[in-house]
Amino acid sequence: MEQVNIYEAKTHFSKYVEQAESGQDVIIARGGKQVARLTSIESKKNPIRFGVLKGRVQVSADFDETLPDEVLAGFEGR
């Protein structure tokens, strides 16, 4: 873990961002006192798993038919 002062961090910001991206934390200090940490953000991307609900979900045969007038009136505020 590297510690740099604010001026150094500001001057070479992109260098320290690259270090953080590679997994190395960078501590930023003011007057020798640690005030911030530059670290990478780990994105937790779950893979898409197709078919996990196969056989568990059933769509009614009239799913895409026109709604009755009473129901449509409720949606349209009539």
Secondary structure, DSSP 8 states (H G I E B T S, - for coil): -EEEEHHHHHHTHHHHHHHHHTT--EEEEETTEEEEEE-----------TTTTTTT----TTTTS---HHHHHHHHT-
